[in-house]
Amino acid sequence: MYDSSTAAERYSEVVPERLTALLQQVQQATGGMVQQTSHQRSRALMAMGEAILTERDRILEANTLDLEISREMAVPEQVTDWLKLTPERIHRVARILHRLGDLGSPFDLWMERRRPVGVVALEYESFSALGVLAAGLCLRTCNGLLLKGSNEASQTNQTLVDVLLTALATTDVSVNVVQLVPANWSDVTRAVFLQQPLLDLVIPHGRPKLIEQVAAQSVAPVISTYLGGCGLCVCPSADLEAVVEAVMDSHRGEPDAVNHIESLILVGEFDQNGLAHLWQRLMTLLRLKGSPELLQWFEPMATLATEQAQSPTYNRTLVIHAVATLSAAVDWLNAYGHGRPMGLWTALQDEVRQFTARANGVELYINTSPRFYRNPVSAPEIALGMSVETGRVGLKALTRPQSLFGV
């Protein structure tokens, strides 16, 4: 079994140079992995998936300790939700590792030749299973990975990495391709971590403040993930009940509702009864915000239902706008959507063509929920999250174009 305590004792008095040494180990191991076969990496991914399942109880025990400490420290509920592991969440991430193992070399998936990024850093807030998923994606794409988790998840993070490295030790892939910055390395601040010249790519995941700080401090390129922010244009021809279901479905992502609908833009003139029903249904599920004129117009048409206090999503906010034309709606999203995904709900093909021609979102959704799945039906689309730079942060985002590359 891989023992992280030896490394922790050796670096009990940490200075930034120790982090550089750790990165050099990851970089060297990454170079060796590129020389191995796709089959060898597949075997390593399968071994990692099996180890996660075998050590489930050990992982859950560590997670319970983190949860107890977090409650004593009054950690925000959103962060605690990310932190909590369940048997199903553990099985889910193990299935992803197995799918990545079955996939084979990802470099055969695209028309252009591509190469690994090199050494990837993931700084993540509480969502421990994300470190496992990142390890799988990096291994599949021949990248090294350095993880920096948050303090409230330290026991869980360390246990998960120990399990992964124990599995790697039984394979041809070096244990150094995945490493975790130990929680007791107090000298390794975010600034020290992000200014390491050996990092080739940094991916942050967490609340907006974390993302902003990482983007501002990193000397390496950053893929900034985000939570929510999708805008949905709704036209009068739309099935409003289907719109309600799409909005709510987008908020059901577990444990983090990536890509959920935050803005709903009403386009043109609606039937007042249908619009009142839409408003009333949404009021029971989400906190609604809009201009004072819009809210005043809706108030007499819908009353607040008693179910709202029981809705698990009621602490989330949906901002509603009203505009005269689809062009105005798209202009608003292009100006304020920051390049994030955009959706349209309509029964008219002309409106679909107009929307797709003008909208500049990283992804567009037509008459469907933008709900994010990390492990969708299509195996190559496995992803950590969403980003305005790359769309899905998956296998392709972890590679770079290259004219000649034989992996």
C-alpha positions as CSV (number, residue, x, y, z in Angstrom):
1,M,0.0,0.0,0.0
2,Y,1.2,3.5,-0.9
3,D,2.1,5.3,2.3
4,S,1.8,9.1,2.1
5,S,3.0,9.6,5.7
6,T,6.7,9.1,4.7
7,A,6.5,12.0,2.3
8,A,4.6,14.1,4.9
9,E,7.3,13.6,7.5
10,R,10.1,14.3,5.1
11,Y,8.5,17.6,4.2
12,S,7.4,18.6,7.6
13,E,9.2,21.9,7.2
14,V,8.2,22.9,3.7
15,V,9.7,25.5,1.6
16,P,8.6,26.4,-2.0
17,E,11.6,24.5,-3.4
18,R,10.1,21.3,-2.2
19,L,7.1,21.9,-4.4
20,T,9.4,22.4,-7.4
21,A,11.0,19.1,-6.6
22,L,7.6,17.4,-6.5
23,L,6.7,18.9,-9.9
24,Q,10.0,17.7,-11.4
25,Q,9.0,14.1,-10.3
26,V,5.7,14.5,-12.0
27,Q,7.2,15.9,-15.1
28,Q,9.8,13.1,-15.4
29,A,7.1,10.4,-14.8
30,T,4.9,12.1,-17.5
31,G,7.7,11.8,-20.1
32,G,8.0,8.1,-19.3
33,M,4.3,7.6,-19.7
34,V,4.3,9.0,-23.2
35,Q,6.7,6.2,-24.2
36,Q,4.3,3.5,-22.9
37,T,1.5,1.9,-24.9
38,S,-2.2,2.8,-24.7
39,H,-2.9,-0.7,-23.4
40,Q,-0.5,-0.1,-20.4
41,R,-2.4,3.1,-19.6
42,S,-5.7,1.3,-19.9
43,R,-4.6,-1.4,-17.4
44,A,-3.7,1.4,-15.0
45,L,-7.0,3.1,-15.3
46,M,-8.8,-0.2,-14.8
47,A,-6.7,-0.9,-11.7
48,M,-7.5,2.6,-10.3
49,G,-11.2,2.0,-10.8
50,E,-11.1,-1.4,-9.0
51,A,-9.1,0.1,-6.1
52,I,-11.7,2.9,-5.6
53,L,-14.4,0.2,-5.3
54,T,-12.4,-2.1,-3.1
55,E,-11.4,0.7,-0.7
56,R,-14.9,2.3,-0.6
57,D,-15.3,1.9,3.2
58,R,-11.9,3.4,3.9
59,I,-12.7,6.4,1.7
60,L,-16.1,6.9,3.3
61,E,-14.5,6.8,6.8
62,A,-12.0,9.5,5.8
63,N,-14.9,11.5,4.3
64,T,-16.9,11.2,7.5
65,L,-14.0,12.8,9.5
66,D,-13.8,15.7,7.1
67,L,-17.6,16.2,7.3
68,E,-17.6,16.3,11.1
69,I,-14.8,18.8,11.1
70,S,-16.5,20.9,8.5
71,R,-19.7,21.1,10.5
72,E,-17.8,22.2,13.6
73,M,-16.1,24.9,11.5
74,A,-19.5,26.1,10.0
75,V,-18.3,25.4,6.4
76,P,-21.0,26.8,3.9
77,E,-23.7,24.3,2.9
78,Q,-22.7,24.4,-0.7
79,V,-19.2,23.3,0.0
80,T,-20.4,20.6,2.4
81,D,-22.6,19.2,-0.4
82,W,-19.6,19.0,-2.7
83,L,-17.5,17.3,0.1
84,K,-20.0,14.6,1.0
85,L,-19.3,11.2,-0.6
86,T,-21.8,8.4,-0.8
87,P,-21.5,4.8,-2.1
88,E,-23.2,5.9,-5.3
89,R,-20.8,8.8,-5.9
90,I,-17.8,6.5,-5.4
91,H,-19.3,3.9,-7.8
92,R,-20.0,6.7,-10.3
93,V,-16.3,7.9,-10.4
94,A,-15.1,4.2,-10.5
95,R,-17.4,3.7,-13.6
96,I,-15.8,6.7,-15.3
97,L,-12.3,5.3,-14.7
98,H,-13.4,2.0,-16.2
99,R,-14.9,3.8,-19.2
100,L,-11.7,5.7,-19.8
101,G,-9.8,2.4,-19.6
102,D,-12.1,0.9,-22.3
103,L,-11.7,3.9,-24.5
104,G,-8.2,3.4,-25.8
105,S,-6.0,6.1,-27.1
106,P,-7.9,9.4,-27.3
107,F,-5.4,10.6,-29.9
108,D,-7.2,8.6,-32.6
109,L,-10.5,10.4,-32.0
110,W,-9.9,13.7,-33.8
111,M,-9.1,14.6,-37.4
112,E,-6.0,16.5,-36.4
113,R,-2.9,15.1,-34.6
114,R,-2.6,16.2,-31.0
115,R,-0.2,15.9,-28.1
116,P,-0.4,15.9,-24.3
117,V,-0.3,19.3,-22.4
118,G,2.4,18.1,-20.0
119,V,1.9,18.8,-16.3
120,V,-1.6,19.8,-15.3
121,A,-2.6,21.3,-11.9
122,L,-6.1,21.0,-10.5
123,E,-7.0,23.3,-7.6
124,Y,-10.4,22.3,-6.4
125,E,-12.7,23.2,-3.5
126,S,-14.0,20.2,-1.5
127,F,-15.2,18.1,-4.4
128,S,-12.8,15.2,-3.7
129,A,-14.1,12.9,-6.4
130,L,-13.1,15.5,-9.0
131,G,-9.4,14.8,-8.2
132,V,-10.0,11.1,-9.1
133,L,-11.7,12.1,-12.4
134,A,-8.9,14.5,-13.2
135,A,-6.4,11.7,-12.6
136,G,-8.3,9.4,-15.0
137,L,-8.5,12.1,-17.8
138,C,-4.8,13.0,-17.4
139,L,-3.7,9.4,-17.5
140,R,-5.7,8.8,-20.6
141,T,-4.2,11.8,-22.3
142,C,-0.6,11.1,-21.1
143,N,-0.5,14.2,-18.8
144,G,0.9,14.4,-15.3
145,L,-1.3,15.8,-12.6
146,L,-0.6,17.8,-9.4
147,L,-3.6,18.2,-7.1
148,K,-4.2,20.9,-4.6
149,G,-7.4,20.4,-2.6
150,S,-9.0,22.5,0.1
151,N,-8.3,22.0,3.8
152,E,-11.8,20.9,4.7
153,A,-11.4,17.8,2.4
154,S,-7.8,17.0,3.4
155,Q,-8.5,13.5,4.8
156,T,-10.7,12.5,1.9
157,N,-8.3,13.9,-0.7
158,Q,-5.2,12.1,0.8
159,T,-7.0,8.8,1.1
160,L,-8.3,8.9,-2.4
161,V,-4.8,9.7,-3.8
162,D,-3.3,7.0,-1.6
163,V,-5.7,4.5,-3.1
164,L,-5.0,5.6,-6.6
165,L,-1.2,5.4,-6.1
166,T,-1.4,2.0,-4.5
167,A,-3.2,0.8,-7.6
168,L,-0.7,2.4,-9.9
169,A,2.1,0.7,-8.1
170,T,0.8,-2.6,-9.4
171,T,1.0,-1.4,-13.0
172,D,3.7,-0.2,-15.5
173,V,2.7,3.5,-14.9
174,S,4.8,5.4,-12.4
175,V,3.1,6.5,-9.2
176,N,4.6,9.9,-9.7
177,V,2.3,10.8,-12.6
178,V,-0.4,11.8,-10.0
179,Q,0.6,13.7,-6.8
180,L,-1.2,15.7,-4.2
181,V,0.2,18.7,-2.3
182,P,0.0,17.5,1.3
183,A,-2.4,19.5,3.5
184,N,0.5,20.2,6.0
185,W,2.5,22.0,3.5
186,S,1.4,25.4,4.9
187,D,4.1,27.3,3.1
188,V,2.7,26.3,-0.3
189,T,0.2,29.2,-0.6
190,R,-2.0,29.6,-3.7
191,A,0.4,32.1,-5.1
192,V,3.4,29.8,-4.7
193,F,1.5,26.9,-6.2
194,L,0.3,28.9,-9.2
195,Q,3.6,30.5,-10.0
196,Q,5.5,27.3,-10.6
197,P,7.2,27.5,-14.0
198,L,6.9,23.7,-14.6
199,L,3.1,23.9,-14.7
200,D,1.7,23.7,-18.3
201,L,-2.0,24.1,-17.5
202,V,-4.1,25.0,-14.5
203,I,-7.7,24.1,-13.9
204,P,-9.6,25.6,-11.0
205,H,-13.0,24.3,-9.7
206,G,-15.0,25.9,-7.0
207,R,-16.9,29.1,-6.2
208,P,-16.4,32.2,-8.3
209,K,-13.9,33.8,-6.0
210,L,-11.5,30.8,-6.2
211,I,-11.7,30.8,-10.0
212,E,-11.0,34.6,-10.2
213,Q,-8.0,34.3,-7.9
214,V,-6.5,31.4,-9.8
215,A,-7.0,33.1,-13.1
216,A,-5.3,36.3,-11.8
217,Q,-2.3,34.6,-10.1
218,S,-1.4,31.7,-12.4
219,V,1.7,32.0,-14.7
220,A,0.5,29.0,-16.7
221,P,-2.6,29.0,-19.0
222,V,-5.8,28.6,-17.1
223,I,-9.0,26.8,-18.1
224,S,-11.6,28.5,-15.9
225,T,-14.5,26.3,-15.0
226,Y,-17.8,27.8,-13.9
227,L,-21.0,26.9,-12.1
228,G,-24.2,28.0,-13.8
229,G,-24.7,31.0,-16.0
230,C,-26.6,29.5,-18.9
231,G,-29.1,31.9,-20.4
232,L,-32.4,30.6,-22.0
233,C,-34.5,32.6,-24.5
234,V,-38.2,31.6,-24.5
235,C,-40.4,32.5,-27.4
236,P,-44.2,32.6,-27.3
237,S,-44.5,29.4,-29.4
238,A,-42.7,27.4,-26.7
239,D,-44.2,24.7,-24.5
240,L,-44.0,26.6,-21.2
241,E,-44.4,23.4,-19.1
242,A,-41.4,22.0,-21.0
243,V,-39.5,25.2,-20.3
244,V,-40.1,24.8,-16.5
245,E,-38.9,21.2,-16.7
246,A,-35.8,22.2,-18.6
247,V,-35.0,24.9,-16.0
248,M,-35.4,22.5,-13.1
249,D,-33.5,19.7,-14.8
250,S,-30.5,22.0,-15.3
251,H,-30.4,22.6,-11.6
252,R,-30.4,18.9,-10.7
253,G,-26.7,18.3,-11.4
254,E,-25.1,16.5,-8.5
255,P,-23.2,17.5,-6.5
256,D,-22.5,20.8,-8.4
257,A,-25.1,22.1,-10.8
258,V,-22.7,23.0,-13.6
259,N,-24.4,24.9,-16.5
260,H,-27.7,25.4,-14.8
261,I,-30.0,28.1,-16.2
262,E,-29.6,31.4,-14.3
263,S,-31.3,33.8,-16.8
264,L,-34.6,33.4,-18.6
265,I,-35.4,35.9,-21.3
266,L,-39.0,36.2,-22.4
267,V,-39.2,37.2,-26.0
268,G,-42.2,39.1,-27.4
269,E,-45.9,38.8,-26.5
270,F,-47.2,35.8,-24.5
271,D,-50.6,34.6,-23.5
272,Q,-51.1,36.0,-20.0
273,N,-52.6,32.9,-18.5
274,G,-49.7,30.8,-19.8
275,L,-47.2,33.3,-18.5
276,A,-48.9,33.4,-15.1
277,H,-48.7,29.6,-14.9
278,L,-45.0,29.7,-15.8
279,W,-44.3,32.3,-13.1
280,Q,-46.3,30.4,-10.5
281,R,-44.5,27.1,-11.2
282,L,-41.1,28.7,-11.1
283,M,-41.9,30.6,-7.9
284,T,-42.4,27.2,-6.1
285,L,-38.9,26.1,-7.0
286,L,-36.5,29.0,-7.3
287,R,-36.0,32.6,-6.1
288,L,-37.1,34.8,-8.9
289,K,-35.6,38.2,-9.7
290,G,-36.4,40.8,-12.3
291,S,-36.9,44.4,-12.9
292,P,-39.4,46.2,-10.5
293,E,-41.8,46.7,-13.4
294,L,-41.7,43.0,-14.4
295,L,-42.2,41.8,-10.8
296,Q,-45.1,44.3,-10.3
297,W,-46.8,43.0,-13.5
298,F,-46.5,39.4,-12.4
299,E,-47.4,39.7,-8.7
300,P,-51.2,39.8,-9.2
301,M,-51.1,36.9,-11.6
302,A,-49.5,34.3,-9.4
303,T,-49.4,33.5,-5.7
304,L,-46.6,31.9,-3.8
305,A,-47.3,28.2,-3.3
306,T,-46.5,26.5,0.0
307,E,-44.2,24.0,-1.6
308,Q,-41.4,26.5,-2.0
309,A,-40.1,26.0,1.5
310,Q,-39.6,22.3,0.7
311,S,-37.9,22.7,-2.6
312,P,-34.2,21.7,-2.4
313,T,-33.4,24.3,-5.1
314,Y,-35.3,27.2,-3.6
315,N,-32.1,28.9,-2.5
316,R,-31.0,29.3,-6.1
317,T,-31.9,32.3,-8.1
318,L,-33.4,32.7,-11.6
319,V,-33.3,36.1,-13.2
320,I,-36.1,36.9,-15.6
321,H,-35.9,39.5,-18.3
322,A,-38.5,40.6,-20.9
323,V,-37.5,41.9,-24.4
324,A,-39.5,42.7,-27.5
325,T,-37.5,40.7,-30.1
326,L,-35.3,37.6,-30.3
327,S,-32.5,39.9,-31.7
328,A,-32.7,41.9,-28.5
329,A,-32.5,38.8,-26.4
330,V,-29.5,37.4,-28.2
331,D,-27.8,40.8,-28.0
332,W,-28.3,40.9,-24.3
333,L,-26.9,37.4,-23.9
334,N,-23.9,38.2,-26.1
335,A,-23.2,41.3,-24.0
336,Y,-23.7,39.9,-20.5
337,G,-23.4,36.1,-20.9
338,H,-19.6,36.2,-20.9
339,G,-19.4,33.5,-23.6
340,R,-21.2,30.9,-21.5
341,P,-23.8,28.5,-23.1
342,M,-27.1,29.8,-24.4
343,G,-30.4,28.1,-25.0
344,L,-33.5,28.7,-27.0
345,W,-37.0,27.3,-26.7
346,T,-39.3,27.8,-29.7
347,A,-41.5,25.9,-32.2
348,L,-40.4,28.1,-35.1
349,Q,-37.5,27.1,-37.4
350,D,-36.9,30.7,-38.4
351,E,-36.2,31.6,-34.8
352,V,-33.8,28.6,-34.5
353,R,-31.9,29.8,-37.5
354,Q,-31.7,33.4,-36.3
355,F,-30.6,32.3,-32.8
356,T,-27.8,29.9,-34.0
357,A,-26.5,32.5,-36.5
358,R,-26.1,35.3,-33.9
359,A,-25.5,33.7,-30.5
360,N,-21.9,33.5,-29.4
361,G,-22.2,31.1,-26.5
362,V,-19.5,28.4,-26.2
363,E,-22.4,25.8,-26.6
364,L,-26.0,26.3,-27.9
365,Y,-29.0,24.3,-26.7
366,I,-32.2,24.2,-28.8
367,N,-35.4,23.0,-27.0
368,T,-33.4,20.9,-24.5
369,S,-32.0,21.2,-21.0
370,P,-28.4,22.3,-20.7
371,R,-27.9,20.0,-17.8
372,F,-24.2,18.9,-17.4
373,Y,-23.3,15.3,-17.1
374,R,-19.7,14.3,-16.3
375,N,-20.2,10.8,-17.7
376,P,-22.6,11.1,-20.6
377,V,-23.5,8.3,-23.0
378,S,-20.8,9.3,-25.4
379,A,-17.5,8.1,-23.7
380,P,-15.2,10.7,-25.3
381,E,-17.3,13.5,-23.8
382,I,-16.3,12.6,-20.2
383,A,-15.5,15.9,-18.6
384,L,-14.5,17.7,-15.3
385,G,-16.7,20.7,-16.0
386,M,-17.5,23.5,-18.4
387,S,-15.4,26.5,-19.5
388,V,-15.9,29.4,-21.8
389,E,-12.4,28.7,-23.2
390,T,-13.0,25.1,-24.3
391,G,-16.6,24.1,-23.6
392,R,-16.5,20.7,-22.0
393,V,-13.2,20.3,-20.0
394,G,-12.5,16.8,-21.1
395,L,-10.0,14.8,-23.2
396,K,-9.6,17.3,-26.0
397,A,-9.1,20.2,-23.6
398,L,-6.2,18.3,-22.1
399,T,-4.4,18.0,-25.4
400,R,-2.8,20.4,-27.9
401,P,-2.6,20.4,-31.7
402,Q,0.6,19.0,-33.2
403,S,1.5,18.3,-36.8
404,L,3.2,15.0,-36.1
405,F,2.7,12.9,-33.0
406,G,2.7,9.1,-32.7
407,V,0.9,8.1,-29.5
